[in-house]
Amino acid sequence: MTSNGTTNSIMWFRRDLRISDNPALNAAIESAHVGGGSVVPVFILDPALIGGAGSKRLAYLGRSLRALNESLNNSLHVLIGDHVEVLTELKKRYSATTVHISEEFERFGVERDKRVEASGISLTRTGSPYAVSPGRVRKPSDDTPYKVYTPFYRAWREVGWRDPAVSPKKIPLVTPTANDRNFPDWALPEGTTILEAGEKAAHKRFAYFTKNILDAYDQTRNLAGMDGTSRMSAHLKWGEIHPRTLLAGLNNTTAHDTFRKEIAWREFYADVLFNNPKSEYEYYAPRFAQMRYDKPGKKFSAWCEGKTGYPFVDAAMRQLLTEGWMHNRTRMVVASFLVKDLHLEWQHGEKFFREHLIDFDLASNIHGWQWTAGCGTDASPYYRVFNPIEQGKRFDEDGDYIRKYVPELAHLSGNDIHEPWTVLDGYLHDYPERIVDHALERVESLARLEEIKPPSE
Ligand SMILES: Cc1cc2nc3c(=O)[nH]c(=O)nc-3n(C[C@H](O)[C@H](O)[C@H](O)COP(=O)(O)OP(=O)(O)OC[C@H]3O[C@@H](n4cnc5c(N)ncnc54)[C@H](O)[C@@H]3O)c2cc1C
């Protein structure tokens, strides 16, 4: 209790860097109200979190924290150190009786919260980063989790979600000291630009998407060269907007339903990871661990640098390097190329994405990779080998996407840009030659699959 008899509450922000539709923040405000006190908003910079993130993601986080601070009237505490020590000190200093959080479901977050609770600090969990929390959608027939997306989707809709939480009109806030204001100054690497961070930016973009893109989303979402998707992934990753908010205004048209289904993929993968924690690093379908793979070498470096000689693949990898984001269509194409054309294990690509994506999400990344590699949650997987040339022709017909990211090919027409080896001036500006022959590698990849096939198949 403070000297004037009031008690405060701590709001520990983690993957929920927003004010609106934030049930944990509302609970913290309510606790403060009961105690006659204020809310202590804090974000703890954890060396483990920082160590694992690439520079673009850190730059994004730094900007997101500043945006949150602005919405909190400059009262956000940004503290570096051990969670238990930081929270213990804050509790004592502010006479705070409760610590409020959104619930975490991934291994790292769950273990961190357990450790905090083991130290004697109790955490009040309200809400989570999902419309339906992982673990809640189960088969009515035998109470086991779903392994296949489509039935999960149906059941997920039946479980349903609440309307967005009411946004607080006024938040009573404590005043931090200068020592509490350790805002990181993580710079963006030269030559890179990232999406605008923060809750306001998320709402602005979502309003734009709703007005201009959503009604045709089912037709635009695969076209890599146009602005045809929501770009909500980084905002969702940091909780600058909640999926409930995105789902709230959707109707039952094909376009809206397609968008709802994409949100559901994020929830499905979170559920799969929750029920299969080892799939974070192990093959979801174990027999693929027995497959013959190559070791990463020069070809892997060419993939990382966007110099494979396949224009659609290279454009995508360069988009990742310069923007920290990649279109979903090309995420599948480059992932397939790494596993099926270069014969490398999916974990190499997953790690590279993890380093470079501003929207890196453990479950979506791991299971996006495993799905494309053919060892994930899919019924007839491995035979699907993406053809990087045909995919480019189909989903970047005029070559605008390639032209934007691969200047060496900008002089080529839409007809020629997907196969620069077929035209005389294809290599005029030193575009690299193909590092492998896709047709041959496809055959090789299927031959390796034969080797691990169970005798009955
Ligand atoms: C190999 C691979 C790795 C991926 N890694 C990530 C990752 O680290 N983080 C991440 O957020 N997404 C990942 N995805 C999924 C998807 O590519 C991105 O969510 C999407 O491109 C983000 O752009 P958007 O917000 O404009 O998507 P939209 O098309 O507007 O979709 C709306 C939202 O639905 C969700 N969503 C859409 N597609 C998928 C999907 N296939 N799987 C899971 N959720 C989906 C995302 O939250 C997305 O923001 C990965 C996909 C693949 C194939």
The ligand as an ORCA input file, in Angstrom:
! r2SCAN-3c Opt
* xyz 0 1
  C       7.584    -20.722    -45.265
  C       6.598    -19.788    -44.626
  C       6.955    -19.057    -43.501
  C       6.044    -18.181    -42.902
  N       6.435    -17.475    -41.786
  C       5.554    -16.636    -41.174
  C       5.931    -15.910    -40.006
  O       7.025    -16.046    -39.470
  N       5.025    -15.043    -39.488
  C       3.770    -14.871    -40.034
  O       2.980    -14.071    -39.518
  N       3.391    -15.574    -41.103
  C       4.235    -16.439    -41.699
  N       3.855    -17.128    -42.823
  C       2.456    -17.018    -43.283
  C       2.169    -15.905    -44.320
  O       3.103    -15.950    -45.354
  C       2.164    -14.499    -43.721
  O       1.356    -14.475    -42.569
  C       1.592    -13.495    -44.719
  O       2.358    -13.467    -45.887
  C       1.588    -12.114    -44.078
  O       1.140    -11.136    -44.958
  P      -0.256    -10.441    -44.753
  O      -0.407     -9.984    -43.356
  O      -0.406     -9.416    -45.815
  O      -1.239    -11.659    -45.019
  P      -2.787    -11.735    -45.393
  O      -2.889    -12.522    -46.648
  O      -3.423    -10.422    -45.386
  O      -3.389    -12.644    -44.236
  C      -3.930    -12.087    -43.025
  C      -3.279    -12.728    -41.842
  O      -3.565    -14.115    -41.804
  C      -2.463    -14.832    -41.286
  N      -1.955    -15.754    -42.307
  C      -2.072    -15.637    -43.646
  N      -1.521    -16.704    -44.264
  C      -1.038    -17.499    -43.303
  C      -0.364    -18.746    -43.298
  N      -0.078    -19.410    -44.424
  N       0.023    -19.262    -42.123
  C      -0.251    -18.615    -40.955
  N      -0.901    -17.441    -40.892
  C      -1.295    -16.891    -42.055
  C      -1.407    -13.822    -40.929
  O      -1.542    -13.494    -39.579
  C      -1.767    -12.650    -41.822
  O      -1.319    -11.409    -41.320
  C       4.746    -18.033    -43.444
  C       4.391    -18.762    -44.577
  C       5.302    -19.629    -45.166
  C       4.897    -20.400    -46.388
*
